[in-house]
């Protein structure tokens, strides 16, 4: 393998995604200068590797060709790891086609040497699912440009935090008896995420991969029934009873996955449709060009479970969510808000330092819960799930770390300023927009004021009615939450909780 380095950066489109955010530090460790593209650069700026001297984080959008071409200027090669299959995108295939055309044209204009694209497995002569067809179509569009394209075709990627693995994990963990569609016995050849990343890095180091298409997967062909059995064994669970039936359509399967796992129906349905297609490697040439220890499914699952147990999940499928602007929640700007919003601000006074309170604030949600009346939060999450929302099942990527863009149950982290500020934006189904923020203010008398601010921008009459319907619960839940945070910090409340008028945040 050649290891020729260049002063020109390697461009990563999709740097905030599940694969992209793991690939960037590996490229940096290998000595490559990297230019990471993100629509929301703040998602990357707090990562442990964000201050690396060879990393440049740029803001841009693959759907805006001018911004993409500007970001590509001066780069040697590019990784294309973009996928529009997220909630809120009505036609991900159409969006992906547009983005791929922009990438092909911008790369040609900037005279890149190579594009590396991670696609999906599936025999194109058969009838592919909409998802797999879109993945193949993106590759075809990229190859129509003048820049050589290396395509890696993968089936299910097994790794902590991947959407496919999370579906497998939650189904097996929660259901001792499973009524499944017939796709349970569809042949597949999954691959561990570490093996995928090794191939991705290798493709820009080995010239013989340039312009080629490779199938990547574990050495052996398996099926989804066997993967469930292996997972149950590695997780220490009793053997699961799997009953395949012919009546469960991909649509019904996606609704079932939505209720049982954290993956929403909008993502689950395309994935479920793809499970009907055999996804088996047709060739293995890349194993000779880029030899490595290919994990079998058992080892890949074991490694993923180890990461979960250690609370060391580097990236998650939930990372792809958009950070919604929360400027409307800033007081004194009704023009932006488009009207009046509701505010419920509460505070407690305690004798402590901000650094002593911050660990409890940053640990809110997930397995830690909300410090008070968790059963009410669980009911709210279940109701949201029934309405098609994300519910509480997404949890959090890490029990102690938070970065902008992280999913936190049915919230999205908007801003984190250690050790005194956290803002969350609601992603549950609501007749309006909501934010919940925490601020720790040190006072001149040596005491600390812990503020909790909930704001809601209603949408129509239903939004107004919703606010007044939940308002009676705020006194108990929000006061209890403040007391719980203080208690978790090992401190005592000196004064409060009490409501206060919040003019500036």
N, C-alpha and C positions, 0 to 999 in steps of 0.2 A: 504493500500500500504506500502510495506517495504521501508526503506530509508537507508539501510545498505551501508556505504561507505567503500572504500578500498584504500590503498595507491597505488595500481597498477593503471596505467592510463587507461582511455577509449580511444581507437583508433578510429579516424575518417578518413576514406578513402573518398576522395571527399570533403575535407574541404574548397576548394575554390569555390565550386559550389553554386547554388541557395539555396538549403536546408542546405548543410554542413556549410556554413559560417554563417547561422543563428543558427544552432544547437550548434556550439562550445561555444559561449558565454553563452547560456542557461545551458549547462553542467557545465561550470565554475561557474556560479551563484549558481548552485545547490550543489556546493562543490566538484565536481569530478575533479581529475587531468586528463588532456586531452593531448593526443599526436595527433597532426593534420598533416596528410600527404599531401604534395603538390609537384607537379612537378616543380612549380615555387614558392618557399617559399616567395619571395618578394611580392607576391600578398597578403599575410597575415600580413607581418611584420609592415605595417603602419595602420592596423586596430586599433580601439580604445581599443580593449581588447588584443592586441598582446603582451603586456608586463605583462600580468597576471602571478603571480608567479606559478600558477599551470598549465600553458600552455607550451607545448614543440612543436615547429614547426620543422618537419623533412622533408628533401627532399627525394623523392622516386617516384617510378612509379609502378603501379599495373601490368604493362605488363612485368616488370623485377622481377621475383620471388625472386631473391637473395636480391634485395633492399627492397622489400616488407616484406620479413621475418625478415630482420634486423630491419626494422622500427617497426614491431610487437613485438619484443622481450620484455618480461616483462609486456605486457599489460593484462588486465583482460578480456575485451570484446571489440568488434569492431562494428562500424557502417559502412555499405558498401553502399555508396551513389554515386557510379561511374556510368557514362553513357557515351558512346562514340558517341552519336548522335550529332555530331557537324560538321560544314562545314570543308571539308578537309579529313574526314574519309570516305573512299569509302564504306566499308562494316562494319557498326557499330555492327551488330549482331556477326560477326566473331570476331571482337576485344573484344566485351563484353564477349564472351565465353572464350576466352583466359585469360582475366583478372579475371573472376570468378573462373576458375580452379586454377589460381595462389593464389587467396585469400583463397580458401578452403584448399589447401595444406599447405600454410604458416600458417594459423590459427591452423591447426591440429598439425603442427610441434612445434608451440609455446604453444600448449595446452590451447587455449583460452576457456573461459567458455561459450561464447555466441557471435553470430553474429546477428546484426539487419539489415535487408535489406528492403528498400522501393521499392516496385514493383508497377505494374499497374493492375487495375481491368480489368475484361473481362472473360466471360464464356469460359473456355478452350475446352469445348465440341463443341463449334461453330468454325467458321473460323475466327481466330484472324488476325488482321493486322500484318505486319512484325514487327512493333515497339512493340506492345503488346505481340506478341509471343516471341520476344527477351527478354522482361522483365521477362516473366514467365520462360523462359529457364535459365536465370541467377539464379533465385531462385532454380530451380531443381539442377543445378550444385553445388551451395553452399550447398544444403542439402545432396549431395552425400559424403561430407566430414564428419569427425567425430565430428565436433563442432556443437552443437545445433544452429539452425537458426530460428530466429523470423522474419516472413515476414508480412509486412503491405502492403495491396493492395489498392491503391488509384486511383481514376479517375482524373478528372481535378482538379488541385490545384489552388484555387483562392487566389491571393496575389499580392501585388504590385511587379512588376518585373518578375513574372513568364511568361514563353513563352505562355502558354495557355491563361492567362489573357490578355497579350499584344495583342494577335490575336483578342480576343473578343473586347478589348477596341478600337483598331484602326479601326476595321471593322465598329463598331457602331458609333464611332465618325465621321468617314469620309464619310460614305455611308448612306444617308437618304433612298435610295432604294437599296435593296440587292437581286441579283439573286443568289440563293444558291442551292447547291445539296440537295438531299433528306435527307441527314444526319441531317438536321436542326431539324427534329422531332425525332431523336434517343434518347431513354431514357438514362439519365445519373444521377449520384449522386455525384456531386462535393463536395469538402471539403475545408474549409479555411486553410491557411497556418499555422495559430496559433494553430489550432486543430491538424494538422499533427505533429507539433513540440512537442506538449504536449504528444501525443502518443509515439513519438520516445524516449523522455526522460523517460517516464513511463515504457517502455519495459525493461530497465535495472534496474528499481527499483522494479518491480513486478515479482517475480520468476515464477508465473503461466503463464507468457507470453512466457517463454523460450521454444523454439522448436515448437511453434504454428504459424499458419497462420491466419491472421485476415483481414477482409474487413473493410475499414474505409471510411466514407462518411457522408454527412449531413443527417438529419433525413428523408427528403422527396426526392422522385424521381422527376426529372424535365426533361427538354430537352433543346437543344441549342437555340431554338426559344424563349423560356421563359427567358433564361439567357440574351439574347439580349434585350428583353423587359425590364427586371429588370434593366440592366445596363443603358439603355436610361433614365429610370425614375430617377435613382439615380444620373446620371450625368446631369440631368436637360435638356435633349434633347427632341425634338419632337418625337412622335411615329415613329418608323422605319417601312417601308413597306418591308416585306420579301416575296419573290416569289421563292418557291422551284421548280426546274426543274430537269428532269431525266438525262440530257445530260452532266452535269459537272462531270468529272472523278476526282479522287483524284489528279492526275497529274495536270489537268487544275486548280483545286482548289488551289493547292500549288503555281502555278505561279501567280494566282490572289492575294493570301495572300502575296506573295513576293512583289508584286507591291504596295499593299495598306498598309501593316504593316511593322514593322522593321524586322520581322522574315524571314530569307532567305529561299529559296525554299528547300534547303537541309534538313532543320529542319521542314519546314511547310508540306512537303509531307508525311513523316511518321506520323505526328500528324493528318493530314487530313484523311489519311487512317484509323487511329484509331477511328475517329469520326463516322465511319460507324458501329462500334461495340457497342451494348448496354453495358454500364459500370455501373452496379447496384450491390449494396452489396447483397450477398447471405446469410449473417448472421451478427449479431451485438454483438457477445459475448464480444468484447473488451469494450463496453460501460458499462458493469458491473464490469470488472476488473479495468478499468481506467476511472471512471466517470468524465465528464467535461461538460461545457456548449457548446454544438455543435451548431455552427452558421449555420443558413440557408443561402442560396445563397445571399439574399438581404443584410444581415448584413455583410457577407464576402466581397461583392463588395463595400459596403459603407466604410468599414475599409480600403480596398485597395485604394479607391479613396482619402480617408482622408490622407493616407500616401503620395500619389502623390502630393496632394495640399500642404502638409507641406514640400515637398522636402526631405522626410525622407524615402528613399527606401534603406533598409539595403543591399540587394543583388538583382542581376538581372540575367536573363538568359544569358545575354551577358558576365557575369563574366567567363564563361567557355572557352573563347577564349585563345589561346596560346600567350604568350609573345615572339615574334620573336626576336632572337638575333640581335643586331644592331652594333656588333663590326666592321663590314665592313665599317661603316661610320666614323670610327676614322681615322684621317689623319695619314699618315706615315706608313700604314700597307697594301700596295697593294697586298702582298702575300695572306692575308686573303680575301681581297675584290675580288680576282680573276681577277683583271684588274682595269682600271681607273674608277672613279665615278665622277659625276658632283657636283659642290658645288655652292650655291648661298647664301652668307653670307652678312647680312646687319645689321646696327646698328644706334642707335640714342643716343645722349648725353642729359641728363636732370639733373636738380638739385633736388635730392630726395634721400630717403633711399630705400634700396632693399625691405623692408617691406611695403613700400607705393606703389610699383609697382606690387608686387607679386599677390595681390588679382585679378587684371585685367588679369594677365597671366594665373592664375589657373582657371579662369572662362571662358576661351575661348571655343567656340563651343556650341552645344546644343541650347537652347532658346536664349542665349546671342549672338550667331553668331560669326563672325570672324572680327568684328570691321570695316570692309570696304568691299564694293562690295559683300554683302551677296547674291545678286541675281546671281552672277557668281558661288559662292560656291553651290548654290541650283541647278543651271544648271548642274554643275559637278556631284553633288549627284544624280540627276535624270538620267543622262547618265550612271552612274555607276550601278544604279538600273536596268536599261533596259538591261545592259550587264550581269546581274546576280550577281552583287556586293551588298554590304551592304548599300550603299548610306548614306544619312545623317539621315535617319529616326530612327536610334538607339538612337540618342541624347546622353545624359549623365545621369548617375545614380543620381548625385547630382549637383546642379548648382554652388556649392562652394567648394566641396571636390573632390580630385583626389587621387586615389591609383594606384600603379603599377598593370597592368592587367585590369584596367577599360576600357570599350569601350567608345570612344568619337567620335560620328558620324562615319566617316569611318576611324578613327584612333584607335590605341590601345596605352594606356599609358605604356611606357617602363620604365621610371624612373621619380621619383619626389624627389627633394631635396629642401625642404622649407628653406628659401624663395627666392631661386635664380636659380633654374634649373628645366626644364620640357622637357622631350623627348617623342615624339609621333612617332609611326611606322604606315605607311600607310597600310590599309587593303582594299582599293578600288582596282578594277581591273586595273592592270598596267603591261606594258611590262618591268618590273624590280622591284626594291625595293626602297622605299623612306622613309626618316625620316624628321621630322620637330622638331627643338628644340629651346628653348628659354633660354638664360642665362642673369642674371643680375649681373653686375660686379661693385662693388663700387671702386671709384678711390680716390687717395690721395688728390685731390683738392676738395673733398666733393661732387663731381658730380657722376652720375651713368651712366653706359653704358649698354643699353638694346640691346642684340644681338639676332638676329633671323637667324637660320642656316637651310637651306634646302639642303638635299643631296639626290642624286639619283644614283642608281647602275643599268645601263641599261642591258636589256637582249636582246642581238643580235642587228641587224640593226634597228628593229622596236623600240626598247628602245631608241636608239640614236635619231631617227627621232622624237619620242614623246617628248624628252627633248627639242629639238630645236623648236618644235611646240608650246610648252607652255611657253618657255622662254620670249617671248615678253610681256606676261601678268604679269610676276613676278614684273617688275618695278612698275606697278600700284597697283597690289594686295598686294604685300609684303610691299612696302613702306606705302601704306594706312593702312595696318594692324598694323605696328609699330606706326604710328601716332595715330591710334585709341586706342591702348593699353595705350599710354601715356595720351591721352585725358580722357579715362575712369578712369585713376588714379588721375585726377584733376591736372595734372602737365603740364608744357610747354616744348616743344622741344627746346633745346639750339643749337643743331647742328645735321644735318642729316635730313632724313635718307641718308645713303651712303653705298656703298658696301665696303667690306674689305676682305683682304686675311686672311683666317682662317687656321693657321697651327696647332694649338692645341686647343682642346675644353675644 
